[in-house]
Amino acid sequence: MASTSPGYGITIRVDAPASAQPVSEITQAILAAGASITALDVVESVLDRVVIDVTCDAIDAEHAEAITAALSENKNLNVRKVSDRTFLLHLGGKIEIASKVPLKTRDDLSRAYTPGVARICQAIAKDPSDLRRLTIKRNTVAVVTDGSAVLGLGNIGPGAALPVMEGKAALFKRFADVDAWPVCLDTQDVEEIIRTVQIIAPVYGGINLEDISAPRCFEIEARLRDLLDIPVFHDDQHGTAIVVLAALTNALKLVKKDLKSTKIVLSGVGAAGTAVARLLIANGAKNIIGFGKDGLIFEDKGESDPMRKWFVENCSPGAFRGDLSAAMKGADVFIGLSAPNVLVEADIKSMAKDAIVFALANPDPEIDPALARKHAAVVATGRSDHPNQINNVLAFPGIFRGLLDAHITKITDNMLVLAAEAIASCVSSEQLNANFIVPSVFDPTVSQKVAAAVKKSV
């Protein structure tokens, strides 16, 4: 059975006769429904009735409804209200603007705003380099999306993408003290996106492109890098690639295999998959067999996408022309950035001894991690409720901390490799095991080491 997750946590308010042993009945019903109880509080008690709030984690939204239904079926229990804890967290948004300076007196106001601020404007007009020194530009990143490829949800548009971009901004602040702001664009036209980012760029010290579908994302990133004098980083590509390389470095160390001699099967050659392949090859990988939505990628079909052309030229499968299951036979590593349940247990069983499986489709991986662990030596997912979460938050905060601090304007493959090495180094030899190949996202040394690696790369 799938695991419960705090992402589907609910709080149910129930009232019941005091004589009916409601705590016991509530607990039995919820556990029988397969949920995990995280809190139970009596919020009101009178002579003949009690009111109880029970908080539990469900598997998904349907499971949460089933739990509520199970309680409602008990004639002794009256379900008053159900609160979705994730929706409550998002009420009113997750980020805010806060002033760094006191505004308590007229003197404060005259310096922060008129008339004093005019002198700052004049200084910047006279010397544009003062813009970075005297404004938020020095520590601010735009998180830019068009909502065309959000998480595993697809093309849901800019408004529906905003909660993700807010979350990204909150992570920037929490893990690297970078001030980030969502910029959700109501267009999916390449030229409009490029021009819009270009004309808002003076405010920002860096651009983080997010959840823009391939192949448009490649052109947008490449052209913005040429147009702007600030760094442009596409996290879906490069953040994913950095963390995958870091995790694979440690996983291979654990099973005592060399990247250069491993057979790697890659499912999902979109923006993230192509970037992962590029970084693995930059780090010495020689044998990558890739699959897209139309199957094996082995020839140039005249596509205009330069990244697909690169993949065909650099990741040729040789004479192999089989399907994904055939490719898995004898493979040392599987990396999935594709879709749920594209593998079965037999596929993992057919892999080489001490196999590594990164099933990173989110929220539902390419194979149930429990099945994969029966045969693979190391298993990683993109989920927080399993060990070895491949999470981009290990990379992008430190990347931008280093870029902003060193005033670096261009991102290189060497920088990305050094960042991956920095993340991998946060897991010591004593800590390294099959359930711990990447550090915790809450390890404060991660962003520090990644920032230092970025500065070292120039």
N, C-alpha and C positions, 0 to 999 in steps of 0.2 A: 504493500500500500504506500502511496506517496506520503511524504512528510508534511506535517503542519508547518505553517509559517507565520511569523508576526505580521507579515504583509497582509494577511487575511484575519487579523485579530478583531474580535468583536466583544462588546460588553452587553450582557443581557440583564435587564432588570425584571425580577420575578417577585410576585407576592404570593403568599401561601398561608394556610392555617398553621399556627404554631404547633398544633398537635400532630401535624402530618410528617414531622421530621424532614422538613423541606431541604435542608443542606444535604442530607444523604440522598434524597431523591434526585435533586439537581445534579449532584456529582455522578451518580450512577447513569443518568440519562446522557450526560455529556460524554463521559468516558465510553459508553456503549456506542455512541455515534462516531467515535474515533478522533475526538478533539483532545487538545492538551489544555488543561486548566492552568492558568497563570496567576489568578487571584480570585478570591471569594470574600465578599464583605457584606456583613449585615448592616444596612444603612438605616433601617427603621425597625423598631420592635415595640409592639403593644401587647395587651393581654392576650388577644386571640389570633394575631396575625404578625408576620414578619415580612420585610421587604429585603431582598438580597440582590446584590450586583455580582454577577459572575463573569469573569473575563477569561476568554479562551482563544487559542489559535486554531484556525481551520486550514484545510488544504487549499481551498479556492472559494470563490463566491457561492457556488452551488452547495458546497459542503457547509458553509456558514448558514445557508437557508435550511439545510437538512437538520442541523443542530437545533435551530430555533423551532422547527416543526416537531422534533422529538420532545422538546420541553412542553410545547403546546398540547401535545397528545395526552400528557399526564393530567388527569382531572383535578389533581390537588394543586397544580401549578398554573398561575396566570401570568403570561408573558406581557409585561406592560410596554416595554420599549427595547429596541435593539439599536446599539450605536456601533457603527463601523469605525474602529480606532484610526484607520488610515485616513478616512475622509475627515475625521476630526482634526488630525494633525495638519491637514492642508487648508483648513478654513482660513480665509483671508490671506492665503499665500504663506510662504516659508521664509521670505527675506524682507529686509527693510533698509531704508537709508538712515544713517545716524550721523550726527555732526561730530567731528573730531575736536571742535573748539567750543569753548563756553560762549553762550549768547545771553548773558544775564543783565548787562548794563548797556547804556547808550554808547559807552566807549567801545565795548565789544562789537556792537553793531556797526559802528563807524569804521572799524578796521576790517571786519569780515565782509561788509557790504559797502554801501556808499557812505562817505566819499572815498575811503581808503582803497577800496578794491580797484578804483580807476587807475591808480599808480601801478598795480600789478598788471592790468591789461596793457598799459603803455609799455611796460618792461617787456612783455611777451611780443608785442607788435614790433618793438625795436630789435629784440633778439629771440627768434622763435625757439631756440634751444632751451629757453627758460620755461617753455610750456611744460616740459617733463618735470622740471625742478619745482615749479610753483603751483601745480595742479594735481588732480587725482590721476592724471595720465600715467604717472610713474608706477602706479600699483593697480591699474584697472584693466580688466580683460572683458571683451564682448563675447558672450556665448551666443553664436549666431546659428539659426536654423531656419529652414523653410517648412519643417514638419513633414517632409516627404518620406522619411525612413526612421520612424521613432521606435526605439527599442525593438520588440518583435511585433509591434502593432501596425507597422506599415505607414502608408500615406494618410495621416489623420489631420494634417493641416497645422498652421501655426498656433492657433488658439489652444488646441488639444495638446500641443507639444509644450506649452508653457510650464506645466508642473514639472516636467523633466528638466527644463532649462533652469527653473528656480532651484531645483535640487542640486544641479551642477554648481550654481553660484554659491549655494550654502556650503558645498564640499570644498570649493576653492578657499573660502574664508576659514573654514574649520581646520583644514589640514595644511595650509600654507600662508594664511593671512593675506591672501590675494582678494581684492575687491572685484567681483565679477557681476555682470548684469545681463539678464536675458534680452536678446534681440531676436524676436520671432517675426519673420518677414512674410507678408501676405502676397507672395509671388513665388513661382517655381521656374521662372525664366532665368536662365543662366546670366544673361547680360544685365538684367535688372538686379539680380543678387550681387553681382560683382560691383556694379556701379553704386549700389546702396551702401555696401560695406566700405567702399572707397571714400564716399563722401561723409560717413560718420566716423572714419578712422581717427581724426584729430583728437578725439576724446580719449582714446584707448592706447594702452601700452602693448597690447597684443590682441589677436583674434583667435578664438577657439571655435572652429566650425564643428557643428554637431548635427547628427541625424539628417544628413542630406544624401539622397539616394545616389548610387552609382549608375552610370559612369559620370554624371554631371559633377559630382563632388571632386573628381580628379581635376577637371578643367578649372573649376572655381578656385580650388586651392592653388594650383599652379599659377594662374593669372594674378591672383591677389598677392602671391609672394613676389611676383615681378613688379606689381604696381605700388606696393606699400613699403614704407621704411620701418615697419614693426613686424614681429614674428607672426606667422599664420600657421596654426597647428590644427590638423583635422583629427580629433581624438578618436573617432570611430576607426580610423586607419592606424595612426601611429601610437596612440595610447594602448590600444589592444595589442599591437605588435610588440611593444616594449614589455608588457606584462606577460604575454605568452612566451617570449624569449627568456625572460627571467625565470618563469616557472619551469620551462623545459630545461634550462641550464641546470637547475637543482634536481629535477626529476632524473635526468640523464646521469648526473653525479651519483645519485642514490642507486641506480641500477647498473652503474659502471659501464655505460655505453658512450660512444663518441658521436657527436652530432654529424660529423663528416661521413660516417659510415652507416647512419640509420636510414631506414626506409620510412618515409613520412607520407601518410594519406591525409589530404586536406579536403574537407567537405564544406563548400561554400567559398567560391572565389569571387566575392564582391569586393567592396572597399576594404573591409577588415581583412579578409582572406588574402587579398593581393599584398597588402602591407605586411602581413605576417610572413608570407613567402619571401618578400624582398628582404626583410630583416634576417630571416633564417639563412638565406643564401649569403647575405653580407657577413654572416657569422660562421660560414663554412659548410652549410648544408648542401648536399649534392643530389639527393634523390627525393623529389617531391612529386607525388601524383595528385592532381587536382580534379575535383568534380564541381560543376556548377548545376544550375537548375535543369539543364538539358543533358546532363551526364558528363562523361569524361572530357576533359579539355586537352586536345592533342593537336589541333591544327588551327591555323589562322583562317578564319572564314570571311576575311575582308572587313572585319568590324573596324569602326572608327575609334574605338576605345583604346588609347595607347597602353593602358595598364593591362588589358587583356592580351594585347600583342606582346608585351613584356613577359607575361606569364607563359605564353606559348613558347617563346624563344628561350626562356630560362628554366622552365620546369617541364621539359618534354618527358613523357612517360616511356620513351623508347618504342619498343614493339608492342607494349601492352595495349589492349583494346577492350578490356573487360569492364564490368560494372563495379560499383562500390564494394559489394561483398567479395568479389574476386580480388580486388586490390588489397583488401584487408588481410588476405592470407600471407602470413610471414611479415607483416608490417610491424615495425618497432613502435611507431607513434601514430596515433590518430588525433587530428585537430579538427573539431567541428565548429563551424561558424555559420550554420545553415538552418536546419529545421528540426522539429521534434521527431523522434522515433524513426530515424532513417537507418538505424542499425538494430540488429537483433543479437541475442546472447551468443549465437553461433559465430557471428562475425568477430566478436572479441576473443572467443575461444580459439579462433583460427590464427590469431596474431602470433608474433614471435614470443619467446619466453621473456618474462619481465617487461611486458608491454606497458606503454603509457597511453592513457586515454584522456584527452581534453574535450569533453562534451559541453560546449559553451553556448549552445542555443539557449535563449532566455525568453520566457521563464521555464520552458520545457525543453530539456536537453535532447541530444540525438539518441541517447539510450538511457534507460533508468540507471543512475549511478550505482545502485545496489547490485544490479545484474553485472555491470562492468567490473565491479570490485571482485566478483567471484573468480575472474580470470586475469585481470590486469594487475600489475604491481603498483601502479600509481593512477589515480583517477582525480580529475579536477573538473569543476563546473563553473558556470557563471553565477550560481546561486549562493546566497549567504547562509542557507540552512544546510549546507554540506561543507565538509572540509575542502581546503584548497580552492577557495573562490578566486577566479581570475577576474580581478576587479580593476578597472582603469583608474580608480581613485588612488591606486598605488603609484601611478605615473604622473597624471596631468598636473596636480598641484605643485609637485616639486619641479616639474619641467618649467612651468611658468614662473615659479619663484626664482629659478636660476636665470631664465631669459630676462626677466624684469630687472633683477639685481645687477646683472652684468651688461645690461642694455644690448643684448644680442638680437640681431634683426633676422638672421637666417637659421633655418633648422637643417641639420645634415644627418645622414645615416650614421656617421660616427657618433654623433651626439646621442642618437637613439640607442645604439649598442651600449654605450657607456652608461646610460640611464638604466638599461636592463641589468647590466652587471652590478650596478649600485643596489638595485632592488634585491637581486639574488644574494648579495653579500649580507643582507640584513637577516638571513637565516644562517646561523652558525652550524658548523659540522656536528656539534653536540645536539642541536635542535632538529636537524634535518631527519625527517622520516616520511613514510608514505602518506601521512595525513597532514604534513606541514612542510610544503615545498615553497610557499610564499609567505612573507611576513604578514602580520595582522595589519589591516588598514589603520588601526589605532596606534601603531608603533610610531612614536614621534621621530625616530631616527630616519624613517623612510624618506619623507619629503626633504629632510636635510641632506641626506646622502645623494638623492637624485639631483637636487639643486646644485650641489658641489660638483657632480659629474657633468652637468650641463655647462657650468662655468669652465671646467677643465677642458671641455671639448674644443674651445676656440684658441 
